């Protein structure tokens, strides 16, 4: 169940309430009977399951990167060795 933040426009009271998404928002302050407004707050959440972790993607990417890197380094080393032999 989500936690919603409210602030009273009359007395300035700030509080949080656990409510279902289908529940009607609160409209009056319990302390002073003033008008409440719902605040938008920073939410935090955790993604669970396969495919959401950095390690799930890193393994796949490293394999493709290492293959392309090894091909480019072998081409560079062979071209540099042939150019050094030409200079001699």
Secondary structure, DSSP 8 states (H G I E B T S, - for coil): -EEEEEEETTT--EEEEEE-TTS----B-TTT--BEEEE---------STT-SHHHHHHHHHHHHHHHHHHHHHHHHHHHHHHHHHH-
